Amino acid sequence: MSLVRGGEAASTLDLFGRRFVLLAGPGGGSWEVAARGAAFQLGLALDAHVVGGGELLDPTDAYGVGATGAVLVRPDGVVGWRARDRDLASESSVRAVLAALLHRLETS
């Protein structure tokens, strides 16, 4: 899928392959913060980007997350989870999603 980075076309494939990646809509900054915190708690490498607010633009909303949603992409490039808005944008909810994707038992 195509993104725009620094005014030039960029591929989402350039973002994937090494670690989990969270892509949030332009109003989804709370997802970026929550994802970084959750990954830290789990000792997991994760990249998080707000798409549409600066570095990356997605003119087609290819992941269907809208302005405040987010998508979590596994290291193999497969979408593991998606939220349409920021209602659940917290470290605990992102940690639970990551734990489920990793088949880890999540305890409170």
Secondary structure by P-SEA (a helix, b strand, c coil): cbbbcccbbbbccccccccbbbbbcccaaaaaaaaaaaaaaacbbbbbbbccccccccccccccccccbbbbbcccccccccccccccccaaaaaaaaaaaacccccc
